[in-house]
């Protein structure tokens, strides 16, 4: 519900908190936590899909000509443009799954026909179905259709979901888990699969002492929240103001996202040298890769892979289409980031790279706002209260 349509806004006796006894007022922060967690999870997942879609679009348009220029917005928005977008699946479409779907459609350049949802109650998603989203109850079937699979089920349902999909996961699929109260160890063990992204959230210790209501307005829907620049800055896992943020995400997330990005470059047969350039261009927003101090360099990624799979810097200056296999990065194992701190993790925390990552994280949402405009048809058709 938007602030403009909230009829209780100036009627304290009808507002949510009026039902609480004075001794229970301190529980109100749980509502704010739930709202902030949902927004943060959707913002980060949306950014991730946006980055992968931009990668695939650049490769489709530019890589054949061996020119790694950023496509202009006019070309991206051009009607009838050829697409090679990621296919996205969501298992579990309750409150979190529904808002994730809405966010992806609004901000991540995901079209309805590229989104597949499996839920026990597909009849409750008529609004998404009418927009062209595939909504069924088919956990197994969804695995073969998607590149990225979000799991948004309840913790009590995860074991069943994992048992259903584990034999069907493709080697290049990325599983993005938003299942609460479930450790990365349990997820990896249940799925017997290492391409897993799981953001680790923590809360502000001084939540009750600060006025987060200034921009965390729980009356606003997910789209309105993601248009708020202060909220987006707070949702970035590399935020420089973690002590001021209501919800924090482990910086490990950025490390795994970069690994996933490079893995997709490998899947798309992009050379190591060009993979690093694209990483700097899309994730850090760098246009000039000649200055090594500006971003990632080949050595940052070679330090993470086994010695028998490394390649000399001289061998990466040219790209031979007849012998590309030797010049591709091997697939990074995400477990390295969860159970050890890789060189990529250290590098992403460098001040210069960190600042560029944050700036580019914010720009993905600002760009969507400029392209689409703040029009009512971009808002969620189904309002969800937190």
C-alpha positions as CSV (number, residue, x, y, z in Angstrom):
1,X,0.0,0.0,0.0
2,X,1.5,3.4,-0.9
3,X,1.6,6.3,1.5
4,X,-0.8,8.2,-0.7
5,X,-3.5,5.5,-0.4
6,X,-2.9,4.7,3.3
7,X,-6.1,6.0,4.9
8,X,-4.7,5.4,8.4
9,X,-1.7,7.6,7.9
10,X,-3.1,10.4,10.1
11,X,-5.3,8.2,12.2
12,X,-3.0,6.7,14.9
13,X,-5.8,4.7,16.5
14,X,-6.3,2.7,13.3
15,X,-2.7,2.1,12.6
16,X,-0.8,-1.2,13.0
17,X,1.0,-0.3,16.2
18,X,-2.3,0.8,17.9
19,X,-3.1,-2.9,18.7
20,X,0.1,-3.3,20.7
21,X,0.2,-2.8,24.5
22,X,2.9,-0.5,25.7
23,X,4.8,-3.4,27.1
24,X,4.9,-5.0,23.6
25,X,5.9,-2.0,21.6
26,X,9.5,-3.2,21.4
27,X,8.2,-6.1,19.1
28,X,7.3,-3.6,16.4
29,X,10.8,-3.6,15.1
30,X,10.2,-7.2,13.8
31,X,7.8,-5.8,11.2
32,X,10.5,-3.4,10.0
33,X,13.1,-6.2,10.0
34,X,10.8,-8.4,7.9
35,X,10.2,-5.6,5.4
36,X,13.9,-4.6,5.2
37,X,15.0,-8.3,4.7
38,X,12.5,-8.7,1.9
39,X,13.6,-5.5,0.1
40,X,17.3,-6.3,0.6
41,X,16.9,-9.9,-0.7
42,X,14.9,-8.7,-3.8
43,X,17.4,-5.8,-4.5
44,X,20.4,-8.1,-4.4
45,X,18.8,-10.8,-6.5
46,X,17.5,-8.3,-9.0
47,X,21.0,-6.8,-9.3
48,X,22.5,-10.2,-9.9
49,X,20.1,-11.1,-12.7
50,X,20.5,-7.6,-14.2
51,X,24.3,-8.0,-14.4
52,X,24.0,-11.4,-16.1
53,X,21.5,-10.1,-18.6
54,X,23.7,-7.2,-19.4
55,X,26.6,-9.6,-19.9
56,X,24.7,-11.8,-22.3
57,X,23.4,-8.8,-24.2
58,X,26.8,-7.3,-24.7
59,X,28.2,-10.6,-25.9
60,X,25.3,-11.1,-28.3
61,X,25.7,-7.6,-29.8
62,X,29.4,-6.9,-29.5
63,X,31.5,-10.0,-29.0
64,X,31.2,-11.3,-32.5
65,X,32.9,-8.1,-33.7
66,X,35.5,-8.3,-30.8
67,X,34.5,-4.9,-29.6
68,X,33.6,-4.7,-25.9
69,X,31.7,-1.4,-25.9
70,X,28.7,-0.8,-23.7
71,X,25.5,-0.8,-25.8
72,X,23.7,2.5,-25.7
73,X,20.3,2.6,-23.9
74,X,18.6,3.4,-27.1
75,X,19.9,0.2,-28.6
76,X,19.0,-1.9,-25.6
77,X,15.4,-0.5,-25.7
78,X,15.1,-0.8,-29.4
79,X,12.0,-2.7,-30.3
80,X,12.5,-6.1,-31.7
81,X,16.1,-6.4,-30.6
82,X,17.6,-9.9,-30.5
83,X,17.9,-11.2,-27.0
84,X,19.8,-13.9,-25.2
85,X,18.6,-13.4,-21.6
86,X,18.9,-15.7,-18.7
87,X,15.9,-17.9,-17.9
88,X,14.8,-17.5,-14.3
89,X,12.9,-19.9,-12.1
90,X,11.4,-19.4,-8.7
91,X,10.3,-22.3,-6.5
92,X,8.0,-21.0,-3.8
93,X,5.9,-17.9,-4.5
94,X,4.6,-16.8,-1.2
95,X,5.2,-13.2,0.0
96,X,9.0,-13.2,-0.8
97,X,8.8,-15.2,-4.0
98,X,6.0,-13.0,-5.4
99,X,7.8,-9.8,-4.6
100,X,11.0,-11.2,-6.1
101,X,9.1,-12.0,-9.3
102,X,7.7,-8.4,-9.4
103,X,11.2,-6.9,-8.9
104,X,12.8,-9.0,-11.6
105,X,10.1,-8.0,-14.1
106,X,10.5,-4.3,-13.2
107,X,14.3,-3.9,-12.8
108,X,16.3,-6.8,-14.2
109,X,15.2,-6.8,-17.9
110,X,13.4,-10.1,-17.3
111,X,10.4,-10.6,-19.6
112,X,7.3,-12.5,-18.5
113,X,8.1,-15.4,-20.9
114,X,11.6,-15.7,-19.4
115,X,10.3,-16.2,-15.8
116,X,9.0,-19.6,-14.6
117,X,7.4,-20.1,-11.2
118,X,6.6,-23.3,-9.3
119,X,4.2,-22.9,-6.4
120,X,1.7,-25.1,-4.6
121,X,-1.0,-22.5,-5.2
122,X,-0.6,-21.2,-8.8
123,X,-4.2,-20.1,-8.8
124,X,-3.2,-17.2,-6.4
125,X,-0.9,-15.8,-9.1
126,X,-3.4,-14.8,-11.7
127,X,-1.9,-11.3,-11.9
128,X,1.5,-12.8,-13.0
129,X,-0.1,-15.4,-15.2
130,X,-2.1,-12.7,-17.1
131,X,1.2,-10.9,-17.7
132,X,2.6,-14.0,-19.4
133,X,4.6,-15.6,-16.5
134,X,4.5,-19.4,-16.4
135,X,3.0,-20.3,-13.0
136,X,2.6,-24.0,-12.2
137,X,3.3,-26.5,-9.5
138,X,6.3,-28.4,-11.1
139,X,9.5,-28.2,-9.1
140,X,11.1,-30.9,-11.2
141,X,10.1,-29.5,-14.6
142,X,11.4,-26.0,-13.8
143,X,15.0,-27.3,-13.4
144,X,15.5,-28.0,-17.1
145,X,14.1,-24.7,-18.2
146,X,16.2,-22.1,-16.3
147,X,19.7,-20.8,-15.9
148,X,19.1,-19.3,-12.4
149,X,16.9,-21.0,-9.9
150,X,15.7,-19.1,-6.9
151,X,14.4,-21.2,-3.9
152,X,12.0,-19.2,-1.8
153,X,10.2,-21.9,0.1
154,X,9.7,-22.2,3.8
155,X,12.6,-23.8,5.8
156,X,10.3,-26.7,6.7
157,X,9.7,-27.4,3.0
158,X,13.4,-27.2,1.9
159,X,14.3,-30.8,2.4
160,X,11.4,-31.9,0.2
161,X,12.3,-29.4,-2.5
162,X,15.9,-30.4,-2.4
163,X,15.1,-34.0,-2.8
164,X,12.9,-33.3,-5.8
165,X,15.3,-31.1,-7.7
166,X,18.7,-32.5,-6.7
167,X,18.9,-35.2,-9.5
168,X,17.7,-32.8,-12.1
169,X,20.0,-29.8,-11.6
170,X,22.2,-29.1,-14.6
171,X,25.9,-28.5,-14.1
172,X,25.8,-24.8,-15.2
173,X,22.6,-23.9,-13.3
174,X,23.0,-21.5,-10.4
175,X,20.8,-22.0,-7.4
176,X,20.1,-18.9,-5.4
177,X,18.7,-19.8,-2.0
178,X,16.5,-17.3,0.0
179,X,15.4,-20.0,2.4
180,X,15.6,-18.7,5.9
181,X,17.1,-20.5,8.9
182,X,19.0,-22.8,6.6
183,X,22.8,-22.8,6.6
184,X,25.0,-23.0,3.5
185,X,26.3,-26.3,4.8
186,X,22.8,-27.8,4.9
187,X,22.0,-26.4,1.4
188,X,25.1,-27.8,-0.2
189,X,24.7,-31.2,1.5
190,X,21.0,-31.4,0.6
191,X,21.5,-30.5,-3.0
192,X,24.9,-32.2,-3.5
193,X,25.6,-29.2,-5.7
194,X,28.2,-26.4,-5.4
195,X,26.8,-23.6,-7.7
196,X,24.8,-22.1,-4.8
197,X,24.5,-18.5,-3.8
198,X,23.1,-17.8,-0.3
199,X,23.2,-14.2,1.1
200,X,23.9,-14.2,4.8
201,X,22.0,-11.4,6.6
202,X,22.5,-9.8,10.0
203,X,20.7,-7.1,11.8
204,X,21.6,-3.7,13.3
205,X,22.3,-4.1,17.0
206,X,21.0,-0.7,17.8
207,X,17.7,-1.1,15.9
208,X,15.5,0.2,18.7
209,X,17.7,3.3,19.2
210,X,17.5,4.6,15.7
211,X,14.8,6.1,13.5
212,X,14.9,3.9,10.5
213,X,11.4,5.0,9.5
214,X,12.9,8.0,7.8
215,X,13.2,6.0,4.5
216,X,12.2,2.5,5.5
217,X,8.5,3.1,5.1
218,X,6.7,-0.2,5.5
219,X,3.6,1.1,3.8
220,X,5.4,1.2,0.5
221,X,5.4,-1.7,-1.9
222,X,8.5,-3.4,-3.3
223,X,8.7,-1.3,-6.5
224,X,8.5,2.0,-4.6
225,X,11.1,0.8,-2.1
226,X,13.6,-0.1,-4.9
227,X,13.2,3.4,-6.4
228,X,14.5,4.8,-3.2
229,X,18.2,5.6,-3.6
230,X,18.9,5.5,0.2
231,X,17.3,2.0,0.5
232,X,19.3,0.7,-2.5
233,X,22.6,2.0,-1.0
234,X,21.7,0.3,2.3
235,X,21.0,-3.0,0.5
236,X,24.4,-3.2,-1.2
237,X,26.5,-5.9,0.5
238,X,29.6,-3.7,0.3
239,X,27.9,-0.7,1.9
240,X,30.3,1.6,3.6
241,X,27.7,2.5,6.3
242,X,26.9,-0.9,7.7
243,X,26.6,0.4,11.3
244,X,23.8,2.7,10.0
245,X,22.0,0.0,8.0
246,X,19.0,-1.9,9.4
247,X,20.1,-5.1,7.6
248,X,23.6,-6.1,6.6
249,X,24.7,-8.7,4.1
250,X,28.0,-10.6,4.2
251,X,30.6,-9.3,1.8
252,X,31.0,-12.9,0.7
253,X,28.0,-12.4,-1.5
254,X,29.9,-10.0,-3.8
255,X,32.7,-12.6,-4.1
256,X,30.3,-15.4,-5.1
257,X,28.5,-13.1,-7.6
258,X,31.8,-12.3,-9.3
259,X,32.6,-16.0,-9.5
260,X,29.2,-16.7,-11.0
261,X,29.7,-13.9,-13.5
262,X,33.1,-15.3,-14.7
263,X,31.6,-18.8,-14.9
264,X,28.9,-17.5,-17.2
265,X,31.6,-15.9,-19.4
266,X,33.2,-19.3,-19.6
267,X,29.9,-20.9,-20.5
268,X,29.5,-18.4,-23.3
269,X,33.1,-19.2,-24.6
270,X,34.6,-15.8,-23.6
271,X,38.3,-15.7,-23.2
272,X,39.9,-15.1,-19.9
273,X,41.3,-11.7,-20.9
274,X,37.9,-10.5,-22.2
275,X,36.1,-12.0,-19.1
276,X,38.2,-9.8,-16.9
277,X,37.4,-6.8,-19.1
278,X,33.7,-7.5,-19.0
279,X,33.8,-7.9,-15.3
280,X,35.4,-4.5,-14.9
281,X,32.9,-3.0,-17.4
282,X,29.7,-4.4,-16.1
283,X,30.3,-4.9,-12.4
284,X,32.5,-1.9,-11.7
285,X,31.3,0.3,-14.5
286,X,34.8,0.8,-15.9
287,X,35.3,1.8,-19.6
288,X,39.1,2.0,-19.5
289,X,40.7,-1.3,-18.6
290,X,44.2,-0.1,-19.4
291,X,44.9,1.1,-15.9
292,X,45.3,-2.0,-13.8
293,X,44.7,-0.2,-10.5
294,X,41.2,0.7,-11.6
295,X,39.8,-2.8,-11.3
296,X,40.4,-6.5,-11.5
297,X,43.4,-8.0,-13.3
298,X,44.1,-11.5,-14.6
299,X,46.1,-12.4,-11.6
300,X,43.2,-11.8,-9.2
301,X,41.4,-14.8,-10.8
302,X,44.4,-16.9,-11.6
303,X,45.2,-16.9,-7.9
304,X,41.9,-18.8,-7.2
305,X,42.3,-21.6,-9.7
306,X,44.6,-24.6,-9.5
307,X,48.2,-24.2,-10.8
308,X,47.7,-26.8,-13.6
309,X,44.9,-24.7,-15.0
310,X,46.5,-21.3,-15.0
311,X,47.6,-19.6,-18.2
312,X,50.3,-17.0,-18.8
313,X,49.4,-13.3,-19.2
314,X,51.1,-13.3,-22.6
315,X,48.8,-16.1,-23.9
316,X,45.7,-14.0,-23.1
317,X,46.5,-11.0,-25.3
318,X,44.9,-12.6,-28.3
319,X,41.9,-14.9,-28.7
320,X,42.0,-17.8,-31.1
321,X,38.6,-19.1,-31.9
322,X,40.0,-22.5,-33.0
323,X,41.6,-23.1,-29.6
324,X,39.4,-21.3,-27.1
325,X,39.2,-24.1,-24.6
326,X,42.8,-23.5,-23.3
327,X,42.0,-19.8,-22.9
328,X,38.8,-20.1,-20.9
329,X,38.6,-19.8,-17.1
330,X,37.7,-23.1,-15.4
331,X,34.4,-23.1,-13.6
332,X,34.9,-21.6,-10.1
333,X,33.6,-23.6,-7.2
334,X,31.5,-21.3,-5.0
335,X,32.4,-23.3,-1.9
336,X,35.8,-21.6,-2.0
337,X,34.2,-18.4,-1.1
338,X,32.1,-19.9,1.7
339,X,34.8,-21.8,3.4
340,X,37.9,-19.8,2.7
341,X,38.6,-16.2,1.7
342,X,39.9,-16.1,-1.9
343,X,41.9,-13.4,-3.5
344,X,38.8,-12.2,-5.3
345,X,37.2,-11.6,-1.9
346,X,40.2,-9.6,-0.7
347,X,40.3,-7.5,-3.9
348,X,36.7,-6.6,-3.9
349,X,37.2,-5.0,-0.4
350,X,39.9,-2.7,-1.7
351,X,38.6,0.9,-1.3
352,X,38.7,1.8,-5.0
353,X,37.0,-1.3,-6.2
354,X,34.5,-1.3,-3.4
355,X,33.4,2.2,-4.2
356,X,33.0,1.4,-7.8
357,X,31.0,-1.7,-7.0
358,X,28.6,0.3,-4.8
359,X,28.2,3.0,-7.3
360,X,27.4,0.5,-10.1
361,X,25.1,-1.4,-7.8
362,X,23.0,1.7,-7.3
363,X,23.1,2.7,-10.9
364,X,21.3,-0.5,-12.0
365,X,18.2,0.7,-10.3
366,X,18.6,4.4,-11.2
367,X,19.0,3.4,-14.8
368,X,15.7,1.4,-14.7
369,X,14.0,4.4,-13.2
370,X,15.2,6.7,-16.1
371,X,14.4,4.2,-18.8
372,X,10.9,3.2,-17.6
373,X,9.9,6.4,-15.8
374,X,7.9,6.3,-12.6
375,X,4.7,5.2,-14.1
376,X,1.8,3.6,-12.3
377,X,1.8,0.6,-14.6
378,X,5.2,-0.3,-13.4
379,X,4.0,-0.6,-9.8
380,X,2.9,-4.0,-8.5
381,X,-0.7,-4.8,-9.4
382,X,-1.2,-6.7,-6.2
383,X,-0.4,-4.8,-3.0
384,X,1.2,-6.8,-0.3
385,X,1.3,-5.7,3.3
386,X,4.3,-6.6,5.5
